[in-house]
Amino acid sequence: SSQRLYSDYLLTVQGDTDSSANRVRRAEILRGLLFSLFDRKDSKRAFSPEQRRLLWNGDDKKVCPSCKETLTWENFTVDHVLAHSKGGLTSLGNAQLMCRPCNSRKGVR
């Protein structure tokens, strides 16, 4: 857990701070805490026309999951279930059909 990491870090700072072992351990702890901040996002932001067709043809319901409006080819969007800005991939496994107004309201939630 992160609480354990903080405790471990504190112990390496309070002890012999110049020892090689403590410096290495602090670097490992910091890398573990900060690495996720530098993860690269999926470079592909928008779903391709092929992905849109596959999702459309693979969904029998064609109803917005938020407002329950019946979707048509003209009024649907493809939504990232886990927002792209939060690391969600632009893949069919992270996609759902949604109406434009609900997708716009959803934002990065």
MIGU-558079 format. One record per residue (C-alpha): x negated, y negated, z. Coordinates in steps of 0.05 Angstrom, whole numbers, plus 32768, in hexadecimal, padded with zeros to 4 digits. Layout:
BEGIN
XYZ/...
END
This chain:
BEGIN
800080008000/7FEA7FB87FF8/7FEB7FAE8044/7FB57FE48049/7F8C7FC18013/7F8F7F7F8039/7F7A7FA28079/7F407FC58055/7F2A7F828037/7F2C7F60807B/7F007F978098/7ECC7F8E8060/7ECA7F43806D/7EC47F4980B9/7E8C7F7D80B6/7E487F788096/7E5E7F4B805C/7E1D7F518037/7E197F9C8035/7E1C7FBA7FF0/7E537FEB8005/7E807FB2801F/7E757F887FE0/7E877FC47FB4/7EC57FD37FDE/7EDC7F8A7FDC/7ED47F8A7F91/7EFE7FCA7F8B/7F347FAD7FB8/7F387F6C7F91/7F387F917F4E/7F727FBB7F67/7F997F7E7F7D/7F8B7F517F42/7F857F827F07/7FD07F807EF7/7FCC7F357EEE/7F9F7F3F7EB2/7FC57F787E90/7FD27F677E48/801B7F617E33/80367F867DF7/801F7F5B7DBD/805F7F6C7D96/80967F407DB3/80D07F4A7D82/80F17F8C7D6F/80E77F9F7D26/81227FA67CF6/81167FF17CF7/81197FF37D43/81597FC97D41/81797FFA7D0F/816380377D37/8180801A7D77/81C080057D55/81CB80497D34/81B8806E7D74/81EB804C7DA1/823280677D9B/825180347DCB/82397FF27DAD/82517FCB7DE9/822A7F957E0E/82157FB37E51/821F7F707E74/82627F547E5C/827E7F927E39/828A7F6C7DF8/828D7F997DBB/824E7F8F7D92/824B7F867D47/820F7F867D19/82167F3A7D16/821A7F2B7D61/81EA7F5B7D82/81A37F517D9A/81707F837DB3/815E7F767DFB/811E7F8A7E20/81397FB07E5D/80F97F9E7E82/80EA7F587E6B/80B07F4F7E3B/80957F187E68/80927F4A7EA1/806C7F7E7E79/80A67FA17E56/80927FC27E15/80B47FB47DD3/80C97FFC7DCA/810980227DC2/8100803E7E08/81047FF77E24/813D7FDE7DF7/81877FD67DFB/81BD7FB67DD1/81D97F767DEE/82037F3B7DD6/81DD7EFA7DC9/81FC7ED17E01/81ED7F067E37/81A67F107E1D/819A7EC57E20/81B77EC17E67/818E7EFD7E7E/814C7EDB7E6F/81137EFF7E94/813E7F1E7ECA/
END
